Amino acid sequence: MSHISHAPHAHAPTSISRVMWLVIAALVPATLFSIWLNGWPALLLWLVTVGSAVFAEFFCLRLAQRPAAPVLADGSAVLTGWLLALSLPAWAPWWIGALGAIFAVVVVKQVFGGLGQNLFNPAMAARVMLLIAFPVELTTWVQPAPLFSADALSLSQSFALTFLGQMPSSFAALSGATTLGHIKTELTRDISVTQALAAHGQSMSASLFGLHGGSLGETAALLLAAGGLALIALRVITWHIPLAVLAGVALPALLLHANDPARYLDVTTHLLSGGLILGAFFIATDPVTSPGSPRGQLIFGFSVGLLTWLIRTYGGYPEAVAFAVILMNALTPVIDRYVRPRIYGHASKAASKKGAAS
Amino acid sequence: MVRWGVHPDARKQAASPQDIERLPLPAMLHIPLLQHSGAPAKPVVSVGQHVLKGELLGARQGNISAPVHAPTSGTVVAISDYPAPHPSGLGVLSISLEPDGEDRWIELTETDPFSLTPAQIAERVAAAGVVGMGGATFPSSVKMLLGKRSQVHTLLVNGSECEPYLSCDDRLMRERAAKIVEGIRIVLHAVGATKALCGIENNKPAAIEAMRHAAADFAAIEVIALPTRYPMGSDRQLIHVLTGQEVPSDGRSADVGVLVHNVGTLYAIQQAVRFGRPLISRVVTVAGGAVARPRNLDVLIGTPARLLVEHCGGLREPPARLLMGGPMMGLQLPSLDAPIIKGSSGILALGAHEIAQEQPSPCIRCGQCVSACPMNLMPFEMSAHIRIGDLDAVQGIKDCISCGSCSYVCPAHIPLSHYFDYAKGELTARERGKMRQESIRQLTSARKERLEREAREKAEAAARRKAERERAKAATAKEATS
């Protein structure tokens, strides 16, 4: 025994890579479903995005002359790419995924110092960048054509679509807006929410089971929620942020919809569209960019939800989760500074400050 | 509801079912003169002197100190530095005693503890060298006197034994419950408290049963099953769970009217007060994956740890780590030559799979440490400040109880409690430096004042003399003219 070790001399059976891979595992069912729903192009886009994220991480680590293998094994780059892929339209061209993933890993994560140092959620920052820089590619949705169905693209057609941008002629007519995008457009034309929803022709069960157009991960609300609940059960995440996010959207939606159903969307539509479930369970819960104390997490989560609802209802973009998360990421250091647990044996906040100063 | 803490794998089953065994008399004992918090004891024997079992070897010096006694009869063969049971393995002044095999006691008389005054009880406890046996090793008599002064109303009996592997308190409660209960009654009598709450974690049903049975006749003593959660045995946490009260950050348990004693300490107090027996032995858990037959042993203070392990069948694999105490707060031992002291609750030889050591990776701010911290600190933030040397920005470092819960749960395997111990040492050193500077400043200004005063006095004296001379001169002139 050459070195002296400090207590504790036991450790919980956990590690960063266990945490990351468990989150990834929780995403698998929803991802498989989305790939089935959206066909081969979704799989290709997913592959390109995750691959680019891993490559970008490898590249940065080599540049920094750090050993790459252990860092890549922690799964954080895979998770970043994966979450980004799930937030993109399934039929987006390959370079959208690649560019987004490289931006997420290089600019948002590694430039700030790598794992644990980034201020913003890499996947969401990349999505916001893509949405602003390439609005057309990011808002072109198609009606899903499940794998092995009659309408489905063949593998070669999918390659042509994803890598060469060749949209098969039969599909041009099928492209349409997501529920939230549709409502937003119709509202500007003075068509009420009720009418717009009816005209959009999407049932609630379709939302629940994800049988509609949207981002890869936006569609399978039920499977995503199940994955998120599994993470809570495994204590990988706590319930605070997801619940607060959902409450932040549901409360104003409930109040205002009851008040004026023609102007404001109902709660269920809000909760089941626009990747809110993905955001609540998998993105807002990113530990690096969210507060550390339970109370701070509740404030953070509720604000993400409220901002999402505000942007959806009054803002220019129909889908708001990414913006809400980024805004609240920026406030996380402030929340962590002012919202902290009361230290045992200290009477109040003033007392704890005095204790730290003395 | 208890929200803090962690659930380490208890691993008590290997040692806890067997009865306490008495270790045979060793060939040599090394009794350190410092086994407690406070000043070391001063040796009062000389080399070559024959001593009886229980005879004083080292007398307490200073207010916070404890004496040490001969664990058996024999000859003092050396008074010199012997490696301390501490990671450094540095020497500490110890008395080496060669037993004569007779194990002959000094003369002892039995006394009824309840005929003694509180001051007499405290004096007996102090003379017997009883210290906190849960690991803090604070002299018990000092704590009792403090409790008496601050009018403590409740005695909390700590039988939680929340550290994994350890079962010495568990065994003690199962086998010697009546004596512990008498110890509780003695302390109640000595500090004037009216009530005793004995907290035992609910993973020790046999101990709870034994203590309830022993305390059945005494209405003042209540045995309470606690949730199993580390660090339940920490004073502040135990007080909160049992009484609902929080000890103020800069206060002591006595400030909320309670006094906490470990069950092992209460047993030692009973032995000291009723029989006059000094603290010369204790129950030690010998366990860990590398130990062939884990069990609890009744061991004389000063016995080398090696003999305990050999009595338990030796090591069945090379240990990855040797510890004194539990795995959460215990100290690493450089070797098994270290002697058992009053605070040694366990000797553990852990295998590699048990310590689960990994290279630290970056903090992902997951907040697991925040949920685990029993003091409601934010360890990840504190360690980030300490890492860059910004010790002034660290909030709550003085409240950290070094329980290790944060390090235990950290998925990044960051040695958080190690950071905090470093920061505490650094801050203490700084404070000491500041105090020294302050005293230098006071001395300098006092000297300046003194020099100024002396100069002023000199000048005044000179002026006075001059005035007198002038007056005298004027007087002579007057005389001359008249």
Interface residues (C-beta under 8 A of the other chain):
Chain A: M1 I4 S5 H6 A7 P8 H9 A10 H11 A12 P13 T14 S15 I16 R18 V19 P70 D74 G114 L115 G116 Q117 T238 P287 V288 S290 P291 G292 S293 P294 Q297 D336 R340 P341 R342 I343 Y344 G345 H346 A347 A351 S352 G355 A356
Chain B: V6 P8 D9 P87 S88 P164 R236 H240 E246 V247 P248 S249 D250 G251 R321 L322 L323 P327 M328 M329 G330 L331 Q332 P334 L348 L350 E354 I355 A356 Q357 E358 Q359 S361 P362 C363 I364 R365 C366 G367 V370 S371 P374 M375 N376 L377 M378 F380 E381 V394 Q395 G396 K398 D399 S402 G404 S407 Y408 V409 P411 A412 H413 P415 S417 H418 D421
